[in-house]
Amino acid sequence: MAIVLSATWIAKEGSEETVREALEHLAPASRTEEGNIYYQAYQDPAEPRVFRIFEVYKDDAAVKAHTEYEHFTQWAAGQAIPALEERKRDFYETLDY
């Protein structure tokens, strides 16, 4: 059973480019992680401060490992997250049938 993560990030006013730049580095690097199945970031064209990230990992261990990679600490924790007004994450398990 895979783990699905749906994240919504809302950038602080004027920080949209900071978040976008971080995601430009974070997304391709995250796709190379051993436990990553899918990683795609989106920006809302009607509300440019709103970013959504859809991630799928093979298991809980892969989700935990994701936050320990250098690209996560540099681009997510180090750049994007401090530029956010709000961060929401929802976790799901796939129904494998």
Contacts in CASP RR format, 6 or more apart in sequence:
PFRMAT RR
TARGET T0000
AUTHOR 0000-0000-0000
METHOD contacts of the structure
MODEL  1
MAIVLSATWIAKEGSEETVREALEHLAPASRTEEGNIYYQAYQDPAEPRV
FRIFEVYKDDAAVKAHTEYEHFTQWAAGQAIPALEERKRDFYETLDY
1 59 0 8 1.000
1 93 0 8 1.000
1 94 0 8 1.000
1 95 0 8 1.000
1 96 0 8 1.000
2 37 0 8 1.000
2 56 0 8 1.000
2 57 0 8 1.000
2 58 0 8 1.000
2 59 0 8 1.000
2 93 0 8 1.000
2 94 0 8 1.000
2 96 0 8 1.000
3 56 0 8 1.000
3 57 0 8 1.000
3 58 0 8 1.000
3 59 0 8 1.000
3 60 0 8 1.000
3 62 0 8 1.000
3 63 0 8 1.000
3 91 0 8 1.000
3 92 0 8 1.000
3 93 0 8 1.000
3 94 0 8 1.000
4 54 0 8 1.000
4 55 0 8 1.000
4 56 0 8 1.000
4 91 0 8 1.000
4 92 0 8 1.000
4 93 0 8 1.000
4 94 0 8 1.000
5 53 0 8 1.000
5 54 0 8 1.000
5 55 0 8 1.000
5 56 0 8 1.000
5 57 0 8 1.000
5 63 0 8 1.000
5 89 0 8 1.000
5 90 0 8 1.000
5 91 0 8 1.000
5 92 0 8 1.000
6 52 0 8 1.000
6 53 0 8 1.000
6 54 0 8 1.000
6 55 0 8 1.000
6 89 0 8 1.000
6 90 0 8 1.000
6 92 0 8 1.000
7 52 0 8 1.000
7 53 0 8 1.000
7 54 0 8 1.000
7 55 0 8 1.000
7 87 0 8 1.000
7 88 0 8 1.000
7 89 0 8 1.000
7 90 0 8 1.000
8 50 0 8 1.000
8 51 0 8 1.000
8 52 0 8 1.000
8 86 0 8 1.000
8 87 0 8 1.000
8 88 0 8 1.000
8 89 0 8 1.000
9 19 0 8 1.000
9 50 0 8 1.000
9 51 0 8 1.000
9 52 0 8 1.000
9 53 0 8 1.000
9 80 0 8 1.000
9 84 0 8 1.000
9 86 0 8 1.000
9 87 0 8 1.000
10 49 0 8 1.000
10 50 0 8 1.000
10 51 0 8 1.000
10 84 0 8 1.000
10 85 0 8 1.000
10 86 0 8 1.000
10 87 0 8 1.000
11 18 0 8 1.000
11 19 0 8 1.000
11 49 0 8 1.000
11 50 0 8 1.000
11 51 0 8 1.000
11 83 0 8 1.000
11 84 0 8 1.000
11 85 0 8 1.000
12 49 0 8 1.000
12 83 0 8 1.000
12 84 0 8 1.000
12 85 0 8 1.000
13 49 0 8 1.000
13 85 0 8 1.000
14 49 0 8 1.000
15 49 0 8 1.000
15 83 0 8 1.000
15 84 0 8 1.000
16 43 0 8 1.000
16 48 0 8 1.000
16 49 0 8 1.000
18 79 0 8 1.000
18 80 0 8 1.000
18 83 0 8 1.000
19 51 0 8 1.000
19 79 0 8 1.000
19 80 0 8 1.000
19 83 0 8 1.000
19 84 0 8 1.000
20 43 0 8 1.000
20 51 0 8 1.000
21 79 0 8 1.000
22 75 0 8 1.000
22 76 0 8 1.000
22 78 0 8 1.000
22 79 0 8 1.000
22 80 0 8 1.000
22 83 0 8 1.000
23 41 0 8 1.000
23 51 0 8 1.000
23 53 0 8 1.000
23 75 0 8 1.000
23 80 0 8 1.000
25 71 0 8 1.000
25 74 0 8 1.000
25 75 0 8 1.000
26 41 0 8 1.000
26 71 0 8 1.000
26 72 0 8 1.000
26 75 0 8 1.000
26 76 0 8 1.000
26 80 0 8 1.000
27 39 0 8 1.000
27 40 0 8 1.000
27 41 0 8 1.000
27 53 0 8 1.000
29 69 0 8 1.000
29 71 0 8 1.000
29 75 0 8 1.000
30 36 0 8 1.000
30 39 0 8 1.000
30 55 0 8 1.000
30 66 0 8 1.000
30 69 0 8 1.000
30 71 0 8 1.000
30 72 0 8 1.000
31 38 0 8 1.000
31 39 0 8 1.000
33 62 0 8 1.000
33 65 0 8 1.000
33 66 0 8 1.000
33 69 0 8 1.000
34 62 0 8 1.000
34 65 0 8 1.000
35 57 0 8 1.000
35 58 0 8 1.000
35 59 0 8 1.000
35 62 0 8 1.000
35 65 0 8 1.000
36 55 0 8 1.000
36 56 0 8 1.000
36 57 0 8 1.000
36 58 0 8 1.000
36 62 0 8 1.000
36 66 0 8 1.000
37 56 0 8 1.000
37 57 0 8 1.000
37 58 0 8 1.000
38 54 0 8 1.000
38 55 0 8 1.000
38 56 0 8 1.000
39 53 0 8 1.000
39 54 0 8 1.000
39 55 0 8 1.000
39 56 0 8 1.000
40 53 0 8 1.000
40 54 0 8 1.000
40 55 0 8 1.000
41 51 0 8 1.000
41 52 0 8 1.000
41 53 0 8 1.000
42 51 0 8 1.000
42 52 0 8 1.000
42 53 0 8 1.000
42 54 0 8 1.000
43 50 0 8 1.000
43 51 0 8 1.000
44 50 0 8 1.000
44 51 0 8 1.000
44 52 0 8 1.000
49 85 0 8 1.000
55 66 0 8 1.000
56 94 0 8 1.000
57 63 0 8 1.000
57 66 0 8 1.000
63 91 0 8 1.000
66 72 0 8 1.000
67 76 0 8 1.000
67 77 0 8 1.000
81 87 0 8 1.000
END
